[in-house]
Amino acid sequence: KFADAENYYRWYLAELPPDHSDIAHCYHGLGRVAMDKGDYNRSLELLYKALHLFEYANDHMMAADTYRSIGLAFYHQGNAEQAISCYEKALVIYQQCVGDDNREV
């Protein structure tokens, strides 16, 4: 139900005030939907928007999750070098936030 998910995220984005923290979550969700549909370029565009907003808000865990999603999009494009770079950035953030014993690490 990718179309339903995309429609929901777009509707929610239109309803949110311009400075709402859920905007970044919507871009992340839209990026994941685009990835699941095989549109990796669009996915990366949306995920980088989300990443910028998460970093601006100092939401480190969501920034790490977004780096992981970006890495997955690069992986699907066949760009292993970029994927690994993003996974490493996510790993560093996870380690700083939750330590080495957390399942995210």
KOLTOR-696873 format. One record per residue: residue in three letters; x, y, z of N, C-alpha, C in turn; residue number from 1. Coordinates in Angstrom, 1 decimal. Example, Ala and Ser with C-alpha at 12.3 -4.5 7.8 and 13.67 -1.06 7.14 Angstrom:
% KOLTOR-696873
+--------+--------+--------+--------+--------+--------+--------+--------+--------+--------+-----+
| residu |    n_X |    n_Y |    n_Z |   ca_X |   ca_Y |   ca_Z |    c_X |    c_Y |    c_Z | num |
+--------+--------+--------+--------+--------+--------+--------+--------+--------+--------+-----+
|    ALA |   13.2 |   -5.7 |    7.8 |   12.3 |   -4.5 |    7.8 |   13.2 |   -3.3 |    7.8 |   1 |
|    SER |   12.8 |   -2.2 |    7.1 |   13.7 |   -1.1 |    7.1 |   12.9 |    0.0 |    7.9 |   2 |
+--------+--------+--------+--------+--------+--------+--------+--------+--------+--------+-----+
% end
This chain:
% KOLTOR-696873
+--------+--------+--------+--------+--------+--------+--------+--------+--------+--------+-----+
| residu |    n_X |    n_Y |    n_Z |   ca_X |   ca_Y |   ca_Z |    c_X |    c_Y |    c_Z | num |
+--------+--------+--------+--------+--------+--------+--------+--------+--------+--------+-----+
|    LYS |    0.8 |   -1.2 |    0.0 |    0.0 |    0.0 |    0.0 |    0.9 |    1.3 |    0.0 |   1 |
|    PHE |    1.8 |    1.3 |   -0.9 |    2.7 |    2.4 |   -1.0 |    2.0 |    3.7 |   -1.3 |   2 |
|    ALA |    1.0 |    3.6 |   -2.2 |    0.3 |    4.8 |   -2.6 |   -0.5 |    5.4 |   -1.4 |   3 |
|    ASP |   -1.0 |    4.5 |   -0.6 |   -1.7 |    5.0 |    0.6 |   -0.8 |    5.7 |    1.6 |   4 |
|    ALA |    0.4 |    5.1 |    1.8 |    1.4 |    5.6 |    2.7 |    1.8 |    7.0 |    2.2 |   5 |
|    GLU |    2.1 |    7.1 |    0.9 |    2.6 |    8.3 |    0.4 |    1.5 |    9.4 |    0.5 |   6 |
|    ASN |    0.3 |    9.0 |    0.2 |   -0.8 |   10.0 |    0.3 |   -1.0 |   10.5 |    1.7 |   7 |
|    TYR |   -0.8 |    9.6 |    2.7 |   -1.0 |   10.0 |    4.1 |    0.1 |   11.0 |    4.5 |   8 |
|    TYR |    1.4 |   10.6 |    4.1 |    2.5 |   11.5 |    4.5 |    2.3 |   12.9 |    3.8 |   9 |
|    ARG |    1.9 |   12.9 |    2.6 |    1.7 |   14.2 |    1.9 |    0.6 |   15.0 |    2.5 |  10 |
|    TRP |   -0.5 |   14.3 |    2.9 |   -1.6 |   15.0 |    3.5 |   -1.1 |   15.6 |    4.9 |  11 |
|    TYR |   -0.4 |   14.8 |    5.6 |    0.0 |   15.2 |    7.0 |    1.0 |   16.4 |    6.8 |  12 |
|    LEU |    1.9 |   16.4 |    5.9 |    2.8 |   17.5 |    5.6 |    2.1 |   18.8 |    5.3 |  13 |
|    ALA |    1.0 |   18.7 |    4.6 |    0.2 |   19.8 |    4.2 |   -0.5 |   20.4 |    5.4 |  14 |
|    GLU |   -0.8 |   19.6 |    6.4 |   -1.6 |   20.0 |    7.6 |   -0.7 |   20.6 |    8.7 |  15 |
|    LEU |    0.6 |   20.3 |    8.7 |    1.5 |   20.7 |    9.7 |    2.0 |   22.1 |    9.6 |  16 |
|    PRO |    2.1 |   22.8 |   10.7 |    2.7 |   24.1 |   10.7 |    4.2 |   24.0 |   10.2 |  17 |
|    PRO |    4.7 |   25.1 |    9.6 |    6.0 |   25.0 |    9.0 |    7.2 |   24.6 |    9.9 |  18 |
|    ASP |    7.1 |   24.8 |   11.2 |    8.2 |   24.5 |   12.1 |    7.9 |   23.2 |   12.9 |  19 |
|    HIS |    7.0 |   22.4 |   12.6 |    6.6 |   21.2 |   13.3 |    7.7 |   20.1 |   13.2 |  20 |
|    SER |    8.0 |   19.5 |   14.3 |    9.0 |   18.5 |   14.3 |    8.7 |   17.2 |   13.5 |  21 |
|    ASP |    7.4 |   17.0 |   13.2 |    7.0 |   15.8 |   12.5 |    7.3 |   15.9 |   11.0 |  22 |
|    ILE |    7.6 |   17.1 |   10.5 |    8.0 |   17.3 |    9.1 |    9.1 |   16.4 |    8.7 |  23 |
|    ALA |   10.1 |   16.4 |    9.5 |   11.3 |   15.6 |    9.3 |   10.9 |   14.1 |    9.2 |  24 |
|    HIS |   10.0 |   13.7 |   10.1 |    9.5 |   12.3 |   10.1 |    8.8 |   12.0 |    8.8 |  25 |
|    CYS |    8.0 |   12.9 |    8.3 |    7.3 |   12.7 |    7.1 |    8.2 |   12.6 |    5.9 |  26 |
|    TYR |    9.2 |   13.4 |    5.8 |   10.2 |   13.3 |    4.8 |   10.9 |   11.9 |    4.8 |  27 |
|    HIS |   11.2 |   11.5 |    6.1 |   11.9 |   10.2 |    6.2 |   10.9 |    9.1 |    5.7 |  28 |
|    GLY |    9.7 |    9.2 |    6.1 |    8.7 |    8.2 |    5.7 |    8.5 |    8.2 |    4.2 |  29 |
|    LEU |    8.4 |    9.4 |    3.6 |    8.3 |    9.5 |    2.1 |    9.5 |    8.9 |    1.4 |  30 |
|    GLY |   10.7 |    9.2 |    2.0 |   11.9 |    8.6 |    1.4 |   11.9 |    7.1 |    1.5 |  31 |
|    ARG |   11.4 |    6.5 |    2.5 |   11.4 |    5.1 |    2.6 |   10.3 |    4.5 |    1.7 |  32 |
|    VAL |    9.2 |    5.2 |    1.5 |    8.2 |    4.8 |    0.5 |    8.8 |    4.8 |   -0.9 |  33 |
|    ALA |    9.5 |    5.9 |   -1.2 |   10.1 |    6.0 |   -2.6 |   11.2 |    4.9 |   -2.7 |  34 |
|    MET |   11.9 |    4.5 |   -1.7 |   12.9 |    3.5 |   -1.8 |   12.2 |    2.1 |   -2.0 |  35 |
|    ASP |   11.1 |    1.9 |   -1.3 |   10.3 |    0.6 |   -1.5 |    9.7 |    0.5 |   -2.9 |  36 |
|    LYS |    9.5 |    1.7 |   -3.5 |    9.0 |    1.7 |   -4.9 |   10.1 |    1.6 |   -5.9 |  37 |
|    GLY |   11.3 |    1.6 |   -5.5 |   12.4 |    1.5 |   -6.4 |   12.9 |    2.8 |   -6.9 |  38 |
|    ASP |   12.4 |    3.9 |   -6.4 |   12.8 |    5.3 |   -6.9 |   13.9 |    5.8 |   -6.0 |  39 |
|    TYR |   15.1 |    5.3 |   -6.1 |   16.2 |    5.6 |   -5.2 |   16.7 |    7.0 |   -5.2 |  40 |
|    ASN |   16.7 |    7.6 |   -6.4 |   17.1 |    9.1 |   -6.5 |   16.1 |    9.9 |   -5.7 |  41 |
|    ARG |   14.8 |    9.7 |   -5.9 |   13.8 |   10.5 |   -5.1 |   13.9 |   10.1 |   -3.6 |  42 |
|    SER |   14.2 |    8.9 |   -3.3 |   14.4 |    8.5 |   -1.9 |   15.5 |    9.2 |   -1.3 |  43 |
|    LEU |   16.6 |    9.3 |   -1.9 |   17.8 |   10.0 |   -1.4 |   17.5 |   11.5 |   -1.2 |  44 |
|    GLU |   16.8 |   12.1 |   -2.2 |   16.4 |   13.5 |   -2.1 |   15.6 |   13.8 |   -0.8 |  45 |
|    LEU |   14.6 |   12.9 |   -0.6 |   13.7 |   13.1 |    0.6 |   14.4 |   12.8 |    1.9 |  46 |
|    LEU |   15.3 |   11.7 |    1.9 |   16.0 |   11.4 |    3.1 |   17.0 |   12.4 |    3.5 |  47 |
|    TYR |   17.6 |   13.0 |    2.5 |   18.6 |   14.1 |    2.9 |   17.8 |   15.3 |    3.4 |  48 |
|    LYS |   16.6 |   15.6 |    3.0 |   15.8 |   16.7 |    3.6 |   15.5 |   16.3 |    5.0 |  49 |
|    ALA |   15.1 |   15.1 |    5.3 |   14.9 |   14.6 |    6.6 |   16.1 |   14.7 |    7.5 |  50 |
|    LEU |   17.3 |   14.3 |    7.0 |   18.5 |   14.3 |    7.7 |   18.9 |   15.8 |    8.1 |  51 |
|    HIS |   18.7 |   16.7 |    7.2 |   19.0 |   18.1 |    7.5 |   18.2 |   18.6 |    8.7 |  52 |
|    LEU |   16.9 |   18.2 |    8.6 |   16.0 |   18.7 |    9.7 |   16.3 |   18.0 |   11.0 |  53 |
|    PHE |   16.6 |   16.7 |   11.0 |   16.9 |   16.0 |   12.2 |   18.2 |   16.6 |   12.8 |  54 |
|    GLU |   19.2 |   16.8 |   12.0 |   20.5 |   17.4 |   12.5 |   20.2 |   18.8 |   13.1 |  55 |
|    TYR |   19.4 |   19.6 |   12.4 |   19.1 |   20.9 |   12.9 |   18.5 |   20.9 |   14.2 |  56 |
|    ALA |   17.6 |   19.9 |   14.4 |   16.9 |   19.7 |   15.7 |   17.7 |   19.0 |   16.7 |  57 |
|    ASN |   18.9 |   18.6 |   16.4 |   19.7 |   17.8 |   17.3 |   19.0 |   16.5 |   17.7 |  58 |
|    ASP |   18.3 |   15.9 |   16.8 |   17.7 |   14.6 |   17.1 |   18.6 |   13.5 |   16.6 |  59 |
|    HIS |   19.6 |   13.2 |   17.4 |   20.7 |   12.3 |   17.0 |   20.2 |   10.9 |   16.6 |  60 |
|    MET |   19.3 |   10.3 |   17.3 |   18.9 |    9.0 |   17.0 |   18.2 |    8.9 |   15.6 |  61 |
|    MET |   17.3 |    9.9 |   15.4 |   16.7 |    9.9 |   14.1 |   17.7 |   10.3 |   12.9 |  62 |
|    ALA |   18.6 |   11.1 |   13.2 |   19.7 |   11.3 |   12.2 |   20.4 |   10.0 |   11.9 |  63 |
|    ALA |   20.7 |    9.2 |   12.9 |   21.4 |    8.0 |   12.7 |   20.5 |    7.0 |   11.9 |  64 |
|    ASP |   19.2 |    7.0 |   12.3 |   18.2 |    6.1 |   11.5 |   18.2 |    6.6 |   10.0 |  65 |
|    THR |   18.2 |    7.9 |    9.8 |   18.2 |    8.4 |    8.5 |   19.5 |    8.1 |    7.7 |  66 |
|    TYR |   20.6 |    8.2 |    8.3 |   21.9 |    7.8 |    7.7 |   21.8 |    6.3 |    7.3 |  67 |
|    ARG |   21.2 |    5.5 |    8.1 |   21.0 |    4.1 |    7.8 |   20.1 |    3.9 |    6.6 |  68 |
|    SER |   19.0 |    4.6 |    6.5 |   18.1 |    4.6 |    5.4 |   18.8 |    5.0 |    4.1 |  69 |
|    ILE |   19.6 |    6.1 |    4.2 |   20.3 |    6.6 |    3.1 |   21.3 |    5.6 |    2.6 |  70 |
|    GLY |   22.0 |    4.9 |    3.5 |   22.9 |    3.9 |    3.2 |   22.2 |    2.7 |    2.4 |  71 |
|    LEU |   21.0 |    2.4 |    2.9 |   20.3 |    1.4 |    2.2 |   19.9 |    1.8 |    0.8 |  72 |
|    ALA |   19.5 |    3.0 |    0.6 |   19.2 |    3.5 |   -0.8 |   20.5 |    3.4 |   -1.7 |  73 |
|    PHE |   21.6 |    3.9 |   -1.2 |   22.8 |    3.7 |   -1.9 |   23.2 |    2.3 |   -2.2 |  74 |
|    TYR |   22.9 |    1.4 |   -1.3 |   23.2 |    0.0 |   -1.5 |   22.3 |   -0.6 |   -2.6 |  75 |
|    HIS |   21.0 |   -0.2 |   -2.6 |   20.1 |   -0.6 |   -3.7 |   20.6 |   -0.1 |   -5.1 |  76 |
|    GLN |   21.2 |    1.1 |   -5.1 |   21.7 |    1.7 |   -6.3 |   23.0 |    1.0 |   -6.8 |  77 |
|    GLY |   23.6 |    0.1 |   -5.9 |   24.8 |   -0.5 |   -6.3 |   26.0 |    0.3 |   -5.9 |  78 |
|    ASN |   25.9 |    1.3 |   -5.0 |   26.9 |    2.2 |   -4.6 |   27.4 |    1.8 |   -3.2 |  79 |
|    ALA |   28.2 |    0.7 |   -3.1 |   28.6 |    0.1 |   -1.8 |   29.4 |    1.1 |   -1.0 |  80 |
|    GLU |   30.3 |    1.9 |   -1.7 |   31.2 |    2.8 |   -1.0 |   30.4 |    3.9 |   -0.3 |  81 |
|    GLN |   29.4 |    4.5 |   -0.9 |   28.5 |    5.5 |   -0.3 |   27.7 |    4.8 |    0.8 |  82 |
|    ALA |   27.2 |    3.6 |    0.6 |   26.4 |    2.9 |    1.6 |   27.2 |    2.7 |    2.8 |  83 |
|    ILE |   28.4 |    2.2 |    2.7 |   29.2 |    1.9 |    3.9 |   29.5 |    3.2 |    4.6 |  84 |
|    SER |   29.8 |    4.3 |    3.9 |   30.1 |    5.6 |    4.5 |   28.9 |    6.0 |    5.4 |  85 |
|    CYS |   27.7 |    5.9 |    4.9 |   26.5 |    6.3 |    5.6 |   26.3 |    5.3 |    6.8 |  86 |
|    TYR |   26.5 |    4.0 |    6.6 |   26.4 |    3.1 |    7.7 |   27.4 |    3.4 |    8.8 |  87 |
|    GLU |   28.6 |    3.8 |    8.5 |   29.6 |    4.2 |    9.5 |   29.2 |    5.4 |   10.2 |  88 |
|    LYS |   28.6 |    6.4 |    9.5 |   28.1 |    7.6 |   10.2 |   27.0 |    7.3 |   11.2 |  89 |
|    ALA |   26.1 |    6.4 |   10.8 |   25.0 |    6.0 |   11.7 |   25.6 |    5.2 |   12.9 |  90 |
|    LEU |   26.6 |    4.4 |   12.7 |   27.2 |    3.6 |   13.8 |   27.8 |    4.5 |   14.8 |  91 |
|    VAL |   28.5 |    5.5 |   14.4 |   29.2 |    6.4 |   15.3 |   28.2 |    7.1 |   16.1 |  92 |
|    ILE |   27.1 |    7.6 |   15.5 |   26.0 |    8.3 |   16.3 |   25.4 |    7.4 |   17.2 |  93 |
|    TYR |   25.0 |    6.2 |   16.8 |   24.4 |    5.2 |   17.7 |   25.3 |    4.9 |   18.9 |  94 |
|    GLN |   26.6 |    4.7 |   18.7 |   27.6 |    4.5 |   19.7 |   27.6 |    5.6 |   20.7 |  95 |
|    GLN |   27.6 |    6.8 |   20.2 |   27.7 |    8.0 |   21.1 |   26.4 |    8.2 |   21.9 |  96 |
|    CYS |   25.3 |    7.8 |   21.3 |   24.0 |    8.0 |   22.0 |   23.6 |    6.9 |   23.0 |  97 |
|    VAL |   23.9 |    5.7 |   22.6 |   23.4 |    4.5 |   23.4 |   24.5 |    3.6 |   23.9 |  98 |
|    GLY |   25.7 |    3.7 |   23.4 |   26.8 |    2.8 |   23.8 |   26.8 |    1.6 |   22.9 |  99 |
|    ASP |   27.8 |    0.8 |   23.1 |   28.1 |   -0.4 |   22.3 |   27.1 |   -1.6 |   22.5 | 100 |
|    ASP |   26.4 |   -1.6 |   23.6 |   25.6 |   -2.7 |   24.0 |   24.1 |   -2.7 |   23.4 | 101 |
|    ASN |   23.8 |   -1.6 |   22.8 |   22.4 |   -1.4 |   22.3 |   22.3 |   -2.2 |   21.0 | 102 |
|    ARG |   21.1 |   -2.7 |   20.7 |   20.8 |   -3.5 |   19.5 |   21.0 |   -2.7 |   18.2 | 103 |
|    GLU |   20.8 |   -1.4 |   18.3 |   21.1 |   -0.5 |   17.1 |   22.5 |   -0.6 |   16.6 | 104 |
|    VAL |   23.4 |   -0.7 |   17.6 |   24.8 |   -0.8 |   17.3 |   25.1 |   -2.1 |   16.7 | 105 |
+--------+--------+--------+--------+--------+--------+--------+--------+--------+--------+-----+
% end
